[in-house]
């Protein structure tokens, strides 16, 4: 799905650049020596307080995550702005009624739609509190979905190595915290008519599931 400034919208890798990413991803998924496999520490987060989040504007639906759904923003990766600024802009958009890129109406949400945001440098920001269901402009119910979004348009771009390392760390931690099995890691397009999270990220999901399973 296309929207501004973020989108609420397995295949074998044959491109040389994608092969490099696949090798990097395999390394990122390898067991870390010295750490008990059954206990995953949380990755470093930019907290809501640190990026300057405003409170939700209205009540939200409580839920317990039972699966993980991965998105992309469908906007080009931007190295010129901080993740703090991107999160403030995303919240401003989310809480304001507006027009989607396709011409449809975006109804205001109480807060940012995603629970975690991974920027182009691999920094992770907390979005909506995980105890509340996210939001979407597509026709699926996000209740029970832990929503992770990566910055970029992965129909045209590749996720960066830093983003994949951060995503792998976040998936390992989330699997432990909410007891979510690797088979319950999905892309947005598995539930709705959308290209999200983009072909270049979606084709890596089998390797991510395998790495988390190890």
N, C-alpha and C positions, 0 to 999 in steps of 0.2 A: 504494500500500500504506500502511496506517496503522500507526504504531508510535510509541513514546515514547522519547526526546524528538525524534527525527527520523524521517522515513519512509524505508524501503528499498523502498519500494513502487516542411492549413494552411488556415486559414480567414480570411475577410475580417473585419477588425475593424469593428464597427458601433457599439459603445458610445462615448460621448463621451470617457470616461476612457481607453479603450483607444486612441482616435485620438491623444490627447495622448502616450501612450507610444510609439505608432508613429512620430510625428514626432520624438520625442526619440531613439528608437533609430536612425532614419535619420541624425541628426546624429552620434550616437556612432560609427556605422559609417563616417563620412566619413574620407577620408585625412587624416592629420595633417601639416600643412606642416612642412618642414624635416627630416623623418625618412625615411630610405630605406625604400621600401615593402617591400623584401625582407628587412629586418632588424627584428624586433619585440623591443623590450626587455621583460623580464619585468615584470609589474605588481608593486606592493608587496604583499608577503605578511606575515601574522603567522605566523612560523615555528613549528614544533612546539615548539622550545625556549622561544619567547616565551610560548606559551599553557600551557606546563607539561605537555606530553605525557609519559605513561609509556611505557616500551618495550612493543612487542608482546608478548603473553603466550605465543605459540607461533609456529612457523615459518609463513611465508606463501608463496604461489605466485608465482615470478618471471614477469614478462610484459613485453611491449613494447606500449605503446598504439598502436592502429591506427585507432581511432574515438573520438569523444567522446560520452558519454551524459549528458544533463542530467536532474536530479531536483529535486523540492522536498521539504522536510521534512514537509509535510502538517500542520504545526503553525502556529498563528497567529504573525505577526511580532511580535517583542518588542523594544521600544526601551529597556527598563529594565535589560537585562543586557548585559554586554560580550561580544564574540565569544570572548574568552579563557575566560570562565565557561561559555559555551555549548559550546565545544569540550571542555572538561573533563567536562561533564555527558554529552555525546555519547559520549566515550570510556568513561566509567564504565558507561553503559548497554550499549555495544557489547561490552565485555569481561565482562559479567555475564549469566548465564542468567536469563531472565525471561519475562513474559507479554506478548504483543502486544495492541494495543487490540481486535483482533477475537477474542481468546481463544486464539489459537495460542501455541505455545512459541517463544520466541526463544532459540536456542542461542548461547552466547557466541562471539564472534569474537576474533581476535588483536588487532584494533585497530579504529579507526573505519572504516566501510565505504567512505567517499568519499575521493577524493584532494584535492579542494578544496571549501571551504565559503564561500559568500558571504552575509554577514548583511544585515539590513534596511538598514543604513547604507552598504552597498557595500564593506565591508572583506572581504578575502579571507584565509582561513586555510589553511595546509597541513594536510591530513589524513594519510591513509595515504601512505607513500612511493610515488611513481608507478611505481617499478620492480616493485611487487607488485600483483597483481590484487586488486580490491575484493571486497566481500561483498554479498549480497542475501538477502532473505527471499522473493523471487519466483523463478519457475522459468526463469531464463536464466543462462547462464554469463558472468560479467563479465570473463573473461580477454580482454585486448586492448582493454577499454573504459577510457578515462580518465573517471572519474566526478566530475561537478561537481554540487553540490547548492546550491540557493538556499533561504534561510530563508523560509517562508511556506506557506500553503495556497492554491494558485493555482486551485483550484476556486471559492474564495470571495473571495480577495484578488487584488490586482494586484502584480506585481513593481515595486519602486520604481525611479525613474530611476537612482538610484545603483547599484542592483543590476544594471541592464541595462548601464550603462557599464562596471562591473567585469566582467560576463560577457563583453562584447565584447572588452575588453582581454585577458582570460584566453584566449578562443578564438583571437585573433590570435597571441598568444604560443605557445600550444600547437600551433597549425597549423604554425608555423615549427620549433619544437623537435622535434616528432615527425613532421613532413612528412605531416600529416593533411589531406586535401582537404576543402573545405566540405561536399561531399555526404555525408561521413561524420560529420556532426553530427546526433545523434538525440535523441529523448526516451525516457525509460524505457519508456513504453507501446508503443514500436515493437518491443520485444523481449519483453514480458511482459504478462499480463492485469492491468492496473493503470491508475488514472487519472493517475498520476504522469507528468509534472511538473505536472499541472493544466492545465485548458483555457486559462486566461488567459496562461500561459507557453508552452504548446505551440503556440498559434496564432502566436507571434512567431518560431518557429524558421526559417521560410522567409526572413524578413528578416535574421535573424542569419547564415544561410548566405550570403545575397546580399552582405551587408556584408563578411563575411570574405573572400569571393571577390574583391571589389573591391580 
